[in-house]
Amino acid sequence: MHKNKITVAIADDNEEFCNILEEFLDKQEDIEVIGIANDGLEALKLLETEKPKVLILDIIMPHLDGLGVLEEINQKKEKPYTIMLSAVGQDKVTKKAIQLGADYYIIKPFDFEFFLKRIRESKEELLSYENPKQSMNLTQEEIKNIEKMASELIHTLGVPAHIKGYSYLKEAIIMVAKKPEYLNAVTKELYPGLARQFDTTPSRVERAIRHSIEVTWNQGESEKIKEFLEHLPKFKKNNKKPTNSEFIAVLADKIRSQR
């Protein structure tokens, strides 16, 4: 039985690749491949019947491509941790996949040991999917509402739209509003996820967000900022500027409280 194992489904139209990857993963004591699909429609059926914790999903497949599968997954309450595969690196496709909810994106060919490490590193997130109190399962409409509220909030606070950190900060707030667990892995998951989405590095993401908060702190709507941050202990004590994580957490929490 696969209790306590990371259950994996593979969706790729290359049968030889599927067999090689399945053989490699099945050698791991903590992982079990519970199904293989060779097109997008088969993948959806597999998700419905087997409910894997991880879906390894190729972008290009017959009948329904990987992006189409992601769109269908977004309409469901139960969502697997999704790793997208692609033989080509296209920024637009990568960004679209991340926007549709892909948790990780990797280009073929890749190192299997690195890939295995990535699956195992996701285990904390996988466990959160099983606890509805810790993870929010959202419809596409709910995601759109979160994105709208994030835009309105940072506009209200006076975050300058022309600086690079604006987009990073907005997306970080959206990601945390959708999945609060990101706050427990800011440097390990949140910044790298943003870096993949915007084709940059995690350190640049961190610096740009910090800069946008500093500019907002010095030039934004001070009364609104105080209103949002007044419950933070260090803000109450000495009016100290919040860290990236604190600023993101406060705004994401505001969004969740309004849903």
N, C-alpha and C positions, 0 to 999 in steps of 0.2 A: 504494500500500500504506500501511497505517497504522502501520508500524514507527516507534517513537519519538514517536508522537502519543498524546494522551490520548483513548482510545476511550470513547465515551459511548453509553449506551442510554437511551431515554426511555420511561417507562411512565405513560400518562395517557389517560383515556377521552375527553378533549377533543381531537379530531383537528385542529381549527384551531390550537389552542395548540401541539400537537406540531409541526405544520408550520412555524409561525412560529419556534419555538425551534430546530428543526433548521436552518432557513435561516440563522438568526443564528450558530449554533455552527459550521456548516460554512464560514463565511467566515473563521474563525480558522485560521491556518496550523498551529497546534499541537494542534488538536482535530478529531476526526472522529466524527460520529454514525454508528454502525454498525447501528442498528436501532431500531424504534419498536413498542411494544405498547400496545394499547388496553384491555386488562384484565389482571388479576393472573396468570391462567394463561398468557397469551401472554408475559407478562414473564418467568416462570420458564423457559419454553422458550427465550426469547431469551438469557437468562443462560447456559443450558446449551450452546447452539450457538455463540454469539458471544464469550462471556466478556469483556464490557466492563470497563474499569478503573473507570468511573464509572456508577452507575445513578441516574437522576433519576426518582424514584418518587412518584406522587400517592397520598395517603391513601385517597381514595374512588374505587373502581373496581369494575366488575361482576365477578361470578364469584369473585374473591378480592381483598380490599382490600389496601392497602399494608402494613398491619400483618401480614396473613397472609403476604404475600410475604417480609417480614422474618423471620418465624418459620421459613419454609422455607429461607431463605438461611442461617440459623443452624445448620442441620443439615449444611451443606456445608463442605468444607475451603477451597475458593476463594471468597472474598467480595469483591464490588466495594465501592468507596467509595460510600456511599449518601447521596444528598441527598433528603430528604423534602419534598414540596410539599403545601400545604393551603390551601383557600380560607378557612378559619376558624382562629382561634387558640384552641385548647382546651388548657389546661394538662395535663389528664390524658392526652390523646392525645399531646401533645408528649413528656411524661415516658415514656409507654409506648414510643414510637418510639425514644427514646434508649436506653432499657433493652434494647430488642431489637437494638440495634446500629447505628441510624442515625447517621451521622457529622455530619450537619448538617440543620437544619430551617428552612424558610423559608415565609413566608406569601405567597400570591398576593393581588394582583398585586405583582410585584417588579421592581426595576431590573435589566435584562439585563446592564449593564456590571458592576454589583456582583456579580451571579451568576457572571459570567465570571471575575471576580477570585477568587471563592471556589473555583471549580474549579481554577484555576491554583495557588492557595495550597496546595491539597491534594497537589500533585505529589510532595513528599517522602514523604508517606504512601503514595501510589500506588506509588512505587518500592519501598517496603518490603514491599508485598504480593507483589512478584515475587521477593523474597529470603527464603526460609523460615528462614534463620538469624537474620533481624532481626525477623520478625513471627510471632506465634503464631496459628495457625488453630485455633479452638476449637469444640467441640460445645456444645450447650446444657447437657449434663450437666457438662462441664468448667467452664463459666461458673458454674453453681450451686456447684460445689466451691470455686471461687475466692472467691465471695461469702461462703460459709460460713467459709473460712479467714480472710478479712479481718475478719469480725465477731469471731472468736475471738481474733485477734491484738490488736486494739485493746482488747478487753475485758481480756486478760491484762496489757496495759501500764497499764491503769487510766484510759483516756480516758473522761471523764465523758459518759454518754449523753445528759444533759439539755441540754448546750450545743449551739448551732447548728453549730459546726464539726465535731461528731462525724459527722454524715451526710456533709458535704462531704469530710472526711478519709477516711472509709471508702470512698466512691465513687471518690475520687482513687486510692487504693491499688488498687482493683479495676480501674480503667481502665488504670493503668500495668502491672499484672500481666498484663492481657490484651494490651496493646500498649505495650511498653517505649519505643517511639519518642516517646511523649508527654513523656518526660523531656527531650527535646531541644527541646520547644516548650511549656514550662509556661505561660508568659504568653500565648502565641499560640493554643494549642490546648486545653490541659488546663483552665485556669481558665474560658475562654469556654464550653467544653463542659459543665462543671459548672454554670455560670451559666444556660445554656439549660435544663438539666435541672431546676434548682430555682427557676427564674423569678426570678433575682436578677442581680447584676452581677459581673463577674470580680474587681473590686477588693474587693467584700464577701466573695467566696469566699476570696480570698487572706488577708484579715484574720481571717476566722473560723477558717481552718485554722491560721494562726499562733497565734491565741489558744488553740485547743484543744491545740496542742503545748506552749505555755508552761504551761498549767494542768497538763497531764500531767507535764511536766518537774518542776514544783514540788510536785505532790500525788500523782502516780501511783506505780506500783510501781517504785521506783528501781533495785532490783537487776535486775529484768527489762529495764528500759530500758538499763542499762549493758551487759547481756549482748548486746542487739541492736546497740548502737552501738559496741562496743569496737574494731571494725576501722576506724572512721573516724579519719583522721590527727589532726584537730583535737580529737576527743574524747579520744584517747589522750594528747595533749599537755597539754590544760588543762581537760578535762571540760566543754567548751563545748557549749551547747545547739545541736542541729542546725537547719538551715534547713528550710523546708517541703519543698523538693525532696529534701534528704538523708533526711529522715524517711520520706517517701513511698517513695523509692527503696529504702531498707533493708527496709521491710516488704513491698513488692512483690517484691523479690528473694527474701525468705524464702518467700513463697508459691510462686514459680516453682521454687525448689529442692526444695519438698516435693511437687511434682506428679509 
